[in-house]
Amino acid sequence: PGDRRSRVLLLLAFSLSVMGDPISSVAYAIEAALQALSGDLSVLLLTMLLVLAVIALVVTNYHQLVARFPKGGGAAAAAGDAFGEGWSFPPLAALIVDYSLTIAISAAAATSALISFAPSLGSLRLVFAVTAAVLVGALVLLGHRGRSVFAAMTLLFVGAALVVVGLGLASAPVAVPGTAGAGRTVPLDVLLAFPVAMALATGIEAPSSAIAELGELGDRDRVRFGRITLWLTLAMVGSLTIGLTALAILNDVAIPEHQLTLVATVAKRVVGSGVLFGAFQLSTLLLLLAAASSSFQAGPGVLKALAGERDILPRWLGQTNRQGVPYWGVGIFAAVAVTLLVVSGAEEQAL
């Protein structure tokens, strides 16, 4: 507890691993928004800026909740505290759906990143996705060591993405997107695309739940870790979203290339299809695995928080291994995520 260096390393490992989820959302949320806009690049930036404004509001809210509930629980604990124990379950249900889908989507999107680079592996999509979800869950059980691995994965993608954005903005041809088509109105287009684009907000609340796994820290430090992570996440997500959206507009990437995601298409336009593109795809794949680990921390974390002192859920959901990880929760989320992958055929846009 008195080692400042160890505390800083723990903060970095926690923050970077937990923010893997919202940062990874950049890899598919921009594309989802563009699909909802029918490929209209003229209002894409406005849509994503509106989403970022709402995310900033959410972060401000969780900044307060983390201090009120330093042992975790987030929105579920807050609802139960304000309105009665039964009201913990609607937000808890929403979080369970959120985290389960995030694990499944992240594993599926990581597989898509791999297939984008090696299309011949397309027939093994489901096998790769299920294997990825199970392996991430197993690594999460290692506690801080696992978090350190996923933190490195997140940092690798952030570095690669910033290189792509920097090179792209310096060399991109300027394309002026056309205005909305006849009979369409910009406010209505943005309003209809906004709910889909809010996929970018997935995992923003994760620090308020994941701090439940920091049993080696006191309440004050858990609050500090949670708040720092929330604002770092907003800064990272905002920068990458604006940068990659701008590159999509400047390069006129309205429809991704065959077997490529929008972000991969943008990167390919900027750095070509050689080694640099392969490195970017690898960093994307690793980031998506880190995103799954974020939900593997936050999901079991909120179950642990509600099963512990609050005694809302069965106590066995709060049981932890030597690394402080609630293993029953990890197993439950792994089982649900694998089921979702099988049902969806491991297609992230379907999920």
VEXRODO-117730 format. One record per residue (C-alpha): residue number from 1; x, y, z; residue in three letters. Coordinates in Angstrom, 1 decimal, decimal comma. Layout:
// VEXRODO-117730
(r NUM; (X; Y; Z); ALA)
...
***
This chain:
// VEXRODO-117730
(r 1; (0,0; 0,0; 0,0); PRO)
(r 2; (2,9; 2,4; 0,6); GLY)
(r 3; (4,6; 1,7; -2,7); ASP)
(r 4; (3,8; 4,7; -5,0); ARG)
(r 5; (5,3; 2,9; -8,1); ARG)
(r 6; (3,1; -0,2; -7,5); SER)
(r 7; (0,1; 2,0; -7,1); ARG)
(r 8; (0,7; 3,8; -10,3); VAL)
(r 9; (1,2; 0,5; -12,2); LEU)
(r 10; (-2,0; -0,8; -10,7); LEU)
(r 11; (-3,9; 2,3; -11,8); LEU)
(r 12; (-2,5; 2,0; -15,4); LEU)
(r 13; (-3,3; -1,7; -15,6); ALA)
(r 14; (-6,8; -1,1; -14,2); PHE)
(r 15; (-7,6; 2,0; -16,3); SER)
(r 16; (-6,3; 0,7; -19,6); LEU)
(r 17; (-7,8; -2,7; -19,3); SER)
(r 18; (-11,3; -1,4; -18,2); VAL)
(r 19; (-11,3; 1,3; -21,0); MET)
(r 20; (-10,7; -1,4; -23,6); GLY)
(r 21; (-14,5; -1,8; -24,0); ASP)
(r 22; (-15,4; 1,8; -24,9); PRO)
(r 23; (-12,3; 2,3; -27,0); ILE)
(r 24; (-13,1; -0,9; -29,0); SER)
(r 25; (-16,6; 0,5; -29,6); SER)
(r 26; (-14,9; 3,0; -31,9); VAL)
(r 27; (-14,1; 0,1; -34,2); ALA)
(r 28; (-17,8; -0,6; -35,0); TYR)
(r 29; (-19,9; 2,3; -33,7); ALA)
(r 30; (-18,8; 4,7; -36,5); ILE)
(r 31; (-19,7; 2,1; -39,1); GLU)
(r 32; (-23,0; 1,3; -37,4); ALA)
(r 33; (-23,9; 5,0; -37,4); ALA)
(r 34; (-23,0; 5,3; -41,1); LEU)
(r 35; (-25,2; 2,4; -42,0); GLN)
(r 36; (-28,0; 4,0; -40,1); ALA)
(r 37; (-27,4; 7,2; -42,1); LEU)
(r 38; (-27,5; 5,1; -45,4); SER)
(r 39; (-23,9; 6,1; -46,1); GLY)
(r 40; (-24,5; 9,8; -45,8); ASP)
(r 41; (-21,1; 11,2; -44,7); LEU)
(r 42; (-22,4; 14,8; -44,5); SER)
(r 43; (-24,0; 14,2; -41,1); VAL)
(r 44; (-21,7; 11,5; -39,7); LEU)
(r 45; (-19,5; 13,9; -37,8); LEU)
(r 46; (-22,5; 15,7; -36,3); LEU)
(r 47; (-24,0; 12,4; -35,2); THR)
(r 48; (-20,8; 11,3; -33,5); MET)
(r 49; (-20,3; 14,6; -31,8); LEU)
(r 50; (-23,8; 14,4; -30,3); LEU)
(r 51; (-23,0; 10,9; -29,0); VAL)
(r 52; (-19,8; 12,1; -27,4); LEU)
(r 53; (-21,8; 14,9; -25,7); ALA)
(r 54; (-24,1; 12,4; -24,2); VAL)
(r 55; (-21,2; 10,2; -23,1); ILE)
(r 56; (-19,7; 13,2; -21,4); ALA)
(r 57; (-22,9; 13,6; -19,4); LEU)
(r 58; (-22,8; 9,9; -18,5); VAL)
(r 59; (-19,2; 10,2; -17,3); VAL)
(r 60; (-20,2; 13,2; -15,2); THR)
(r 61; (-22,9; 11,2; -13,6); ASN)
(r 62; (-20,7; 8,2; -12,8); TYR)
(r 63; (-18,1; 10,5; -11,4); HIS)
(r 64; (-20,6; 11,1; -8,6); GLN)
(r 65; (-21,8; 7,5; -8,4); LEU)
(r 66; (-18,3; 6,2; -7,9); VAL)
(r 67; (-17,8; 8,4; -4,8); ALA)
(r 68; (-21,2; 7,3; -3,4); ARG)
(r 69; (-20,6; 3,6; -4,0); PHE)
(r 70; (-16,8; 3,0; -3,7); PRO)
(r 71; (-17,3; -0,8; -3,3); LYS)
(r 72; (-18,9; -1,0; -6,8); GLY)
(r 73; (-22,4; -1,6; -7,9); GLY)
(r 74; (-22,8; 1,6; -10,0); GLY)
(r 75; (-26,3; 2,4; -11,3); ALA)
(r 76; (-27,8; -0,8; -9,8); ALA)
(r 77; (-26,7; 0,0; -6,3); ALA)
(r 78; (-27,8; 3,6; -6,7); ALA)
(r 79; (-31,3; 2,7; -7,9); ALA)
(r 80; (-31,7; 0,2; -5,0); GLY)
(r 81; (-30,5; 2,8; -2,5); ASP)
(r 82; (-32,8; 5,5; -3,8); ALA)
(r 83; (-36,0; 3,6; -4,5); PHE)
(r 84; (-35,8; 0,3; -2,7); GLY)
(r 85; (-34,0; -3,0; -3,2); GLU)
(r 86; (-36,2; -4,3; -6,0); GLY)
(r 87; (-35,3; -1,3; -8,2); TRP)
(r 88; (-31,7; -2,6; -8,4); SER)
(r 89; (-32,9; -5,3; -10,8); PHE)
(r 90; (-33,9; -3,2; -13,9); PRO)
(r 91; (-30,4; -1,6; -14,2); PRO)
(r 92; (-28,8; -4,8; -13,2); LEU)
(r 93; (-30,6; -6,6; -16,0); ALA)
(r 94; (-29,5; -3,9; -18,5); ALA)
(r 95; (-25,9; -4,2; -17,4); LEU)
(r 96; (-26,0; -8,0; -17,7); ILE)
(r 97; (-27,3; -7,7; -21,3); VAL)
(r 98; (-24,7; -5,0; -22,0); ASP)
(r 99; (-21,7; -6,9; -20,7); TYR)
(r 100; (-22,7; -10,2; -22,2); SER)
(r 101; (-23,3; -8,6; -25,6); LEU)
(r 102; (-20,0; -6,8; -25,3); THR)
(r 103; (-18,0; -9,9; -24,7); ILE)
(r 104; (-19,7; -11,6; -27,6); ALA)
(r 105; (-19,4; -8,6; -29,9); ILE)
(r 106; (-15,8; -8,1; -29,0); SER)
(r 107; (-14,9; -11,7; -29,7); ALA)
(r 108; (-16,8; -11,6; -33,0); ALA)
(r 109; (-15,2; -8,3; -34,0); ALA)
(r 110; (-11,8; -9,5; -33,2); ALA)
(r 111; (-12,5; -12,5; -35,4); THR)
(r 112; (-13,6; -10,1; -38,2); SER)
(r 113; (-10,4; -8,2; -37,8); ALA)
(r 114; (-8,4; -11,4; -38,3); LEU)
(r 115; (-10,5; -12,4; -41,3); ILE)
(r 116; (-10,1; -8,9; -42,8); SER)
(r 117; (-6,4; -9,6; -42,9); PHE)
(r 118; (-6,7; -13,3; -43,9); ALA)
(r 119; (-10,0; -13,8; -45,7); PRO)
(r 120; (-9,3; -17,5; -46,2); SER)
(r 121; (-10,1; -18,0; -42,5); LEU)
(r 122; (-13,7; -17,0; -42,9); GLY)
(r 123; (-15,1; -20,5; -42,6); SER)
(r 124; (-13,6; -20,7; -39,1); LEU)
(r 125; (-15,3; -17,6; -37,8); ARG)
(r 126; (-17,4; -19,2; -35,0); LEU)
(r 127; (-14,5; -21,4; -33,8); VAL)
(r 128; (-12,2; -18,4; -33,5); PHE)
(r 129; (-14,8; -16,3; -31,7); ALA)
(r 130; (-15,8; -18,9; -29,1); VAL)
(r 131; (-12,1; -19,7; -28,4); THR)
(r 132; (-11,3; -16,1; -28,0); ALA)
(r 133; (-14,2; -15,5; -25,5); ALA)
(r 134; (-13,2; -18,5; -23,4); VAL)
(r 135; (-9,5; -17,6; -23,4); LEU)
(r 136; (-10,2; -14,0; -22,3); VAL)
(r 137; (-12,3; -15,3; -19,4); GLY)
(r 138; (-9,6; -17,6; -18,3); ALA)
(r 139; (-7,0; -14,8; -18,4); LEU)
(r 140; (-9,2; -12,5; -16,4); VAL)
(r 141; (-9,1; -15,0; -13,6); LEU)
(r 142; (-5,5; -14,2; -13,1); LEU)
(r 143; (-6,4; -10,8; -11,6); GLY)
(r 144; (-3,8; -8,0; -11,8); HIS)
(r 145; (-1,5; -10,1; -14,1); ARG)
(r 146; (-4,3; -10,5; -16,5); GLY)
(r 147; (-5,3; -6,8; -16,3); ARG)
(r 148; (-1,7; -5,9; -17,2); SER)
(r 149; (-1,8; -8,0; -20,3); VAL)
(r 150; (-5,1; -6,4; -21,5); PHE)
(r 151; (-3,8; -3,0; -20,6); ALA)
(r 152; (-0,8; -3,5; -22,9); ALA)
(r 153; (-3,2; -4,6; -25,7); MET)
(r 154; (-5,3; -1,4; -25,3); THR)
(r 155; (-2,2; 0,8; -25,3); LEU)
(r 156; (-0,9; -0,9; -28,5); LEU)
(r 157; (-4,1; -0,1; -30,3); PHE)
(r 158; (-4,2; 3,5; -29,1); VAL)
(r 159; (-0,7; 4,0; -30,4); GLY)
(r 160; (-1,4; 2,4; -33,7); ALA)
(r 161; (-4,6; 4,4; -34,2); ALA)
(r 162; (-3,0; 7,7; -33,4); LEU)
(r 163; (-0,3; 6,9; -36,0); VAL)
(r 164; (-3,0; 6,2; -38,6); VAL)
(r 165; (-4,9; 9,4; -37,7); VAL)
(r 166; (-1,8; 11,5; -37,7); GLY)
(r 167; (-0,6; 10,2; -41,1); LEU)
(r 168; (-4,1; 10,3; -42,5); GLY)
(r 169; (-4,9; 13,9; -41,5); LEU)
(r 170; (-1,5; 15,0; -42,9); ALA)
(r 171; (-2,0; 13,3; -46,3); SER)
(r 172; (-5,7; 12,7; -46,9); ALA)
(r 173; (-7,3; 14,1; -50,0); PRO)
(r 174; (-10,1; 16,5; -49,1); VAL)
(r 175; (-13,5; 15,1; -50,0); ALA)
(r 176; (-16,5; 17,3; -49,4); VAL)
(r 177; (-19,4; 15,0; -48,7); PRO)
(r 178; (-22,7; 15,9; -50,3); GLY)
(r 179; (-25,7; 17,1; -48,4); THR)
(r 180; (-28,6; 14,9; -47,4); ALA)
(r 181; (-30,7; 13,5; -50,2); GLY)
(r 182; (-33,9; 15,0; -51,5); ALA)
(r 183; (-36,8; 14,6; -49,1); GLY)
(r 184; (-34,5; 14,0; -46,1); ARG)
(r 185; (-33,8; 16,4; -43,2); THR)
(r 186; (-30,6; 16,5; -41,3); VAL)
(r 187; (-32,2; 16,6; -37,8); PRO)
(r 188; (-34,3; 13,6; -38,5); LEU)
(r 189; (-31,4; 11,6; -40,0); ASP)
(r 190; (-29,3; 12,3; -36,9); VAL)
(r 191; (-32,1; 11,5; -34,6); LEU)
(r 192; (-32,7; 8,1; -36,2); LEU)
(r 193; (-29,0; 7,2; -36,3); ALA)
(r 194; (-28,3; 8,4; -32,8); PHE)
(r 195; (-29,5; 5,3; -30,9); PRO)
(r 196; (-27,4; 3,0; -33,1); VAL)
(r 197; (-24,4; 5,3; -32,8); ALA)
(r 198; (-24,8; 5,1; -29,0); MET)
(r 199; (-23,0; 1,8; -29,3); ALA)
(r 200; (-20,0; 4,0; -28,7); LEU)
(r 201; (-21,1; 4,4; -25,1); ALA)
(r 202; (-20,8; 0,7; -24,3); THR)
(r 203; (-18,6; 0,2; -21,3); GLY)
(r 204; (-18,4; 3,8; -20,2); ILE)
(r 205; (-19,9; 2,8; -16,8); GLU)
(r 206; (-17,5; -0,2; -16,4); ALA)
(r 207; (-15,2; 1,5; -13,9); PRO)
(r 208; (-18,0; 2,0; -11,4); SER)
(r 209; (-18,5; -1,8; -11,4); SER)
(r 210; (-15,0; -3,0; -11,9); ALA)
(r 211; (-13,6; -1,2; -8,8); ILE)
(r 212; (-15,3; -3,9; -6,8); ALA)
(r 213; (-12,4; -6,2; -7,8); GLU)
(r 214; (-9,8; -3,8; -6,3); LEU)
(r 215; (-10,0; -5,4; -2,9); GLY)
(r 216; (-6,4; -4,5; -2,1); GLU)
(r 217; (-7,4; -0,8; -2,0); LEU)
(r 218; (-9,4; 1,3; 0,4); GLY)
(r 219; (-12,5; 3,2; -0,5); ASP)
(r 220; (-10,7; 6,5; -1,1); ARG)
(r 221; (-8,3; 4,9; -3,6); ASP)
(r 222; (-11,0; 3,0; -5,4); ARG)
(r 223; (-12,9; 6,3; -5,9); VAL)
(r 224; (-9,8; 7,9; -7,2); ARG)
(r 225; (-9,0; 5,0; -9,6); PHE)
(r 226; (-12,6; 5,0; -10,8); GLY)
(r 227; (-12,8; 8,7; -11,5); ARG)
(r 228; (-9,4; 8,8; -13,3); ILE)
(r 229; (-10,4; 5,9; -15,5); THR)
(r 230; (-13,8; 7,6; -16,4); LEU)
(r 231; (-12,2; 10,8; -17,6); TRP)
(r 232; (-9,2; 9,1; -19,3); LEU)
(r 233; (-11,7; 6,9; -21,2); THR)
(r 234; (-13,7; 10,0; -22,4); LEU)
(r 235; (-10,5; 11,6; -23,6); ALA)
(r 236; (-9,3; 8,5; -25,5); MET)
(r 237; (-12,7; 7,7; -27,0); VAL)
(r 238; (-13,4; 11,3; -28,0); GLY)
(r 239; (-10,0; 11,7; -29,7); SER)
(r 240; (-10,1; 8,5; -31,6); LEU)
(r 241; (-13,8; 8,9; -32,7); THR)
(r 242; (-13,3; 12,4; -34,0); ILE)
(r 243; (-10,0; 11,5; -35,7); GLY)
(r 244; (-11,3; 8,3; -37,4); LEU)
(r 245; (-14,6; 9,9; -38,4); THR)
(r 246; (-12,7; 12,8; -40,0); ALA)
(r 247; (-10,5; 10,3; -41,9); LEU)
(r 248; (-13,6; 8,5; -43,2); ALA)
(r 249; (-15,1; 11,7; -44,5); ILE)
(r 250; (-11,8; 13,0; -46,0); LEU)
(r 251; (-11,2; 9,7; -47,8); ASN)
(r 252; (-14,9; 9,3; -48,8); ASP)
(r 253; (-15,2; 5,9; -47,1); VAL)
(r 254; (-19,0; 5,6; -47,1); ALA)
(r 255; (-19,1; 1,9; -47,7); ILE)
(r 256; (-16,3; -0,4; -46,3); PRO)
(r 257; (-14,4; -2,5; -48,7); GLU)
(r 258; (-15,4; -6,2; -49,0); HIS)
(r 259; (-14,6; -8,2; -45,9); GLN)
(r 260; (-13,2; -5,1; -44,2); LEU)
(r 261; (-14,7; -3,0; -41,4); THR)
(r 262; (-14,9; 0,8; -41,9); LEU)
(r 263; (-12,0; 1,4; -39,5); VAL)
(r 264; (-9,9; -1,2; -41,4); ALA)
(r 265; (-10,8; 0,4; -44,7); THR)
(r 266; (-9,7; 3,8; -43,5); VAL)
(r 267; (-6,4; 2,4; -42,2); ALA)
(r 268; (-5,8; 0,6; -45,5); LYS)
(r 269; (-6,4; 3,9; -47,4); ARG)
(r 270; (-3,9; 5,7; -45,2); VAL)
(r 271; (-1,0; 3,1; -44,8); VAL)
(r 272; (-1,7; 0,7; -47,7); GLY)
(r 273; (-2,0; -3,1; -47,5); SER)
(r 274; (1,4; -3,9; -46,3); GLY)
(r 275; (3,1; -4,5; -43,0); VAL)
(r 276; (1,7; -1,3; -41,4); LEU)
(r 277; (-1,8; -2,4; -42,2); PHE)
(r 278; (-1,2; -5,8; -40,8); GLY)
(r 279; (0,2; -4,3; -37,6); ALA)
(r 280; (-2,9; -2,1; -37,3); PHE)
(r 281; (-5,2; -5,1; -37,8); GLN)
(r 282; (-3,3; -7,0; -35,1); LEU)
(r 283; (-3,6; -4,1; -32,7); SER)
(r 284; (-7,4; -3,9; -33,4); THR)
(r 285; (-7,7; -7,6; -32,7); LEU)
(r 286; (-5,9; -7,4; -29,4); LEU)
(r 287; (-7,9; -4,3; -28,4); LEU)
(r 288; (-11,2; -6,2; -29,0); LEU)
(r 289; (-10,0; -9,0; -26,7); LEU)
(r 290; (-9,1; -6,3; -24,1); ALA)
(r 291; (-12,7; -5,0; -24,5); ALA)
(r 292; (-14,1; -8,5; -23,7); ALA)
(r 293; (-11,9; -8,5; -20,6); SER)
(r 294; (-13,3; -5,2; -19,6); SER)
(r 295; (-16,8; -6,7; -19,4); SER)
(r 296; (-15,4; -9,8; -17,8); PHE)
(r 297; (-14,2; -7,5; -15,0); GLN)
(r 298; (-17,2; -5,2; -14,8); ALA)
(r 299; (-20,0; -7,8; -15,1); GLY)
(r 300; (-18,8; -10,1; -12,3); PRO)
(r 301; (-17,8; -7,0; -10,4); GLY)
(r 302; (-21,4; -5,7; -10,2); VAL)
(r 303; (-22,6; -9,1; -9,2); LEU)
(r 304; (-20,0; -9,3; -6,4); LYS)
(r 305; (-21,0; -5,8; -5,2); ALA)
(r 306; (-24,7; -6,7; -5,0); LEU)
(r 307; (-24,0; -10,1; -3,4); ALA)
(r 308; (-21,7; -8,7; -0,8); GLY)
(r 309; (-22,5; -6,0; 1,7); GLU)
(r 310; (-25,8; -5,1; 0,0); ARG)
(r 311; (-26,9; -8,8; 0,1); ASP)
(r 312; (-29,3; -8,3; -2,9); ILE)
(r 313; (-27,9; -11,3; -4,8); LEU)
(r 314; (-26,9; -14,8; -3,5); PRO)
(r 315; (-23,7; -14,6; -1,6); ARG)
(r 316; (-22,0; -17,3; -3,7); TRP)
(r 317; (-21,9; -14,8; -6,6); LEU)
(r 318; (-19,4; -12,8; -4,5); GLY)
(r 319; (-17,0; -15,6; -3,9); GLN)
(r 320; (-13,5; -14,8; -5,2); THR)
(r 321; (-10,3; -16,7; -6,0); ASN)
(r 322; (-6,8; -15,8; -4,6); ARG)
(r 323; (-6,6; -12,9; -7,1); GLN)
(r 324; (-9,8; -11,4; -5,8); GLY)
(r 325; (-11,8; -12,3; -9,0); VAL)
(r 326; (-15,4; -13,5; -8,6); PRO)
(r 327; (-15,0; -16,7; -10,5); TYR)
(r 328; (-18,8; -17,7; -10,6); TRP)
(r 329; (-19,5; -14,4; -12,3); GLY)
(r 330; (-16,8; -14,9; -14,9); VAL)
(r 331; (-18,2; -18,4; -15,6); GLY)
(r 332; (-21,7; -17,1; -16,0); ILE)
(r 333; (-20,8; -14,3; -18,4); PHE)
(r 334; (-18,6; -16,7; -20,4); ALA)
(r 335; (-21,5; -19,1; -20,8); ALA)
(r 336; (-23,9; -16,4; -21,9); VAL)
(r 337; (-21,4; -14,9; -24,3); ALA)
(r 338; (-20,7; -18,3; -26,0); VAL)
(r 339; (-24,4; -18,9; -26,4); THR)
(r 340; (-24,8; -15,5; -28,1); LEU)
(r 341; (-21,9; -16,2; -30,4); LEU)
(r 342; (-23,4; -19,6; -31,5); VAL)
(r 343; (-26,9; -18,1; -32,1); VAL)
(r 344; (-25,5; -15,1; -34,1); SER)
(r 345; (-22,9; -17,1; -36,0); GLY)
(r 346; (-20,3; -14,7; -34,5); ALA)
(r 347; (-21,4; -11,8; -36,7); GLU)
(r 348; (-20,8; -8,6; -34,7); GLU)
(r 349; (-23,2; -6,4; -36,7); GLN)
(r 350; (-26,0; -9,0; -36,1); ALA)
(r 351; (-25,2; -8,9; -32,4); LEU)
***
